[in-house]
Amino acid sequence: MSTTQLAVLARTVEPQRMLRRFLALDAAVTGANALAYLTLSGPLGRLFGAGSGLLLGLGAFLAVYTAGVALLAARPHPPTTGVRIVVEANLAWTAVSLAALALWLTPTAAGAVWTVLQALTVAGFAVLQHMALRARQLNQD
């Protein structure tokens, strides 16, 4: 995807604004997942074929992660190192989610679909954030 295509996606041509929007979107989606896992761990656990304890733990982790990403998104100029950490964490989440599905989780069909969809969504955030960070760096040169 080119910088121009990313700009259309973000409805702006300013890389700094694109980066902040992609971070904010990541925080919003991750925060919604955290809230769902924390408040509905029992019903979601039954739907997905996962233990409620696992979902509670993931929800707590995601709540902390959300706060960090939201803080980055709120900064006028998110630090490059912080954004890189978010990108790498998103890629790690994707890899671990898919590995867990293949190696040790035994979810329901809904749980398997959910795991793949959330992994692809998180990977998409990583790609968009990386490309926006790169565009910002090219714009500064």
Secondary structure, 3 states (H helix, E strand, C coil): CCHHHHHHHHCCCCHHHHHHHHHHHHHHHHHHHHHHHHHCHHHHHHHHCCCHHHHHHHHHHHHHHHHHHHHHHHCCCCCHHHHHHHHHHHHHHHHHHHHHHHHCCCCCHHHHHHHHHHHHHHHHHHHHHHHHHHHHHHHHC
